[in-house]
Amino acid sequence: MTDEAEQVIAELIQTPAFRSAAATLEREHSRTIEEIVRLTETAAPPFQEAARGKLWLDLARANGLQELEMDAVGNVTGLRRGTGNGPLLCVAAHLDTVFPPGTAVTVRREGTKLFAPGVGDDTRSLAVLLAWMRALDAAAIRTRADILFVADVGEEGLGDLRGMRHLFQEGRYTDRIAAFITVDSPNMEQIVTGGVGSKRYRIQFTGPGGHSYGAFGLVNPLYAMADLTGRLGRFDVPVSPKTTFSASVTGGGTSINAIPNSVWTEYDLRSESAQELDRLEQRFLALVDTAVAAENAVRSTRNGPVSARAVKIGDRPAGRTPETHVLVRYAQAALAAHGFTARLGYSSTDANLPMSLGIPAIKIGSGGTGGRGHSLEEWIDVEPEASVRGMTAGLATVLAVAGLA
Ligand SMILES: [Zn+2]
C-alpha cells in the first residue's frame, strides 16, 4: 500500500526533468568534490565565517542564484524564484565549524575518503546545495514555491543559532518561510524531526579571597562552586523525554596558597521537552543560591560573602515537527525510494529554531558517509554511488516540497 507522499515521490522521480537533474548530479560529482575541498580549506571558525561565506556567495552567483546577499549577521541568502508568490521553502547548510582559528584545514585524500576538520559537518552540505542549484537549472526545472538557499552562521556551540535567529526573527525573510530543510552532515539514516533544546550557563563565583593559611576560615567561592556541581550531579532527570546536564568547562583561582576570589564553571542543560528544560533550569538556578548560602553559613564572611553571577551563554529552543507532517513524509518516501532506511530522531540543529516557532522543519543528510565529526580526524567518503544517491534523495525531498510547476 502506498500513501500519498510515496505516490508523489514515485511520480516525481520518474519525470524526465528529475532524471535530468539527477544525471547532472552524477555527471558533475567531481566538481562537487572540488567545491567541498575549496570550501573546507577556507576556514570558518565560530564567529569568523565571513571568508567561507564570501566564497559560497561567489560560487552560488556563478551558478546563477538570484538576489544573493550576506545579511547583517553573516548568513548568505539567495533566492531561486518559483512560478508564483507561493510559500517560501528554505534549504540551508551551516558555514561554521567547531574549530578555532589556526586549525589546519588542508584536506587529505585517501582513496575516496577526504579527511579534514569540518569536511562533513557541515562543509559537504554547502557544496551539495550548490550542486542542487546546477542540477535544477540544467534540467530547466521550475518549482511552484520559491526556494531560499541559505549558508548560515552560528550553528555550532556558542554560535547559539544566531544565524537562524536573524533569519526567522529580524531578517528580510522573517514571516515568509513556510518550510525549512537543513542539510547537516553526511548521514542519510536519520531524519531529525525534533530539536533538543539546551540552556548553557557560565556561573562565576566571587569572594573576598585571602591567604590560604593566614586567612583560613574565610568563605571560599570554590567550595560553593564544588557544592553546586556535586548537587547538580545527583539530580534526577527523566529518561524520556531525554533530559541531561553536564558541568563542562571550569577555571579560576590565582595561586596554590590563596583562597580564590574568583572561579567559574560552564554548565550545559538539555532536554527534548521545552517544559522539562525549563524545569531543569529553574532547579539549577535555585541550587546556585542554595550553594552560595551554604558556604556563607559555614565560614566567616567578615571580609565579605561569596556571591554568584549566572550568565546565560546559550539558549537553543526545543521543538518538534509532527512525524505525520507532509515534510517528514516526503523525506521518508524520498529516502526509501533511494534505498535508505531512515529513522526519525532528535538532535540539536538549525532546525530547532523554526521548530520552536511552529514552522515545519527537518534535518536531512548530505549523502555519502562520514565520521569523527567535531574531531581533527573528521572524514567523509565521497565514493560516487552512495554520495550521488544521497544527494539525489535530498533533491527529491526538496522538489516534492517545492512542487514541480
Ligand atoms: Zn552541523
Residues whose N, C-alpha, C, O or C-beta is under 5 A from the ligand:
A	BS01	ZN	D121 D122 D184
